[in-house]
Amino acid sequence: MQWQSNIVRKVLDAVEKVVMVAAVISLGVIVLTVVWQVVARYVTSQSTAWAPELSQTAFVWTALLAIPLGVRSGRHMLVDIWRSRPERLQKTMFTVASLVVLVICGTLVVHGVEMLGTSFQRSLPSLGISSGWQMLAVPVGFGLSFLFQLEVLVRRFVAPRTVEVDPAEQAL
């Protein structure tokens, strides 16, 4: 059983790294696109039509890829009121909060997938691509959030010491 959990952990670590790289690249696209738009507007006195759509698409992907990273590191929710309570109450509240997160993520995945059909039928006029590529970020981001929240919930009970503590709390 130990080797299976190690394999799962390594796979999820690799997924996390891929998501981190994708989020950083997406953030870089936002920065470069906005800089390009500013330069184009003030140097050539003409703005590019594709820049706002590209930066908007990159922003959506950046935001929805950052959410699962926060979920896995335990920074998506923190309720200090339970920290000084008995361990059993803390576990109960953590479980309830985790189940709520799982339900919300699952719901957003289902509805996000449902919306893909109509989204891929529309296009982003300046980029000439389907707006479904923007909408795809919803089921991908929340699917990853669901996966990472499930992992954190299991680790909380199987190996509580592996659940990361917010660095700000370590000083307390």
C-alpha positions, 0 to 999 in steps of 0.5 A: 500500500505504501508504494501505491501511495508513493506512486500516486504522490509522485504522479500528483506532484508531476501534475502540480508541476505541469499546472504551475508551468502552465500558469506561469506561461499564461501569466507571461502571456498576459504581461507580454500581451499587455506590454505589446498593446501599450507599446503599439498604442503609444508608439504606433498610435494603433492598438491591436485587436487581438491583444485584449482577447489573448490577454483575457484568455490567458487571464482566465487560464491563469486564474483557473490554474492557480486555484488547484495550486492553492487547493493542494497547498492548503491556501484556498481556505483557512479558518483560524477559529478551529485551530485551538479546538480539539483535534476531533472537532478540527478534523470534522470541520476540515472534512465538512469544508473539504466535502463542500469544496469537492461538491462545488468543484464537481458541480463546476466541472459538470456545468463547465463540460456542459457549456463547452458544446455551445462555447466551441460553436462561437469564436473570438473574432480577433483571434479567430479561434473558438471561445471554447478554448477559454471555457475549457479552463473551467472544467480543467481548473476545477477538475484539478481542484477536485483531484487535489482537494480529494488528495488533501482530504485523504492525506489529512486522515492517512498521514496528517503530518504531510498536510502542509501548514501555512508558513504564516502559522508555523511562526505561531 
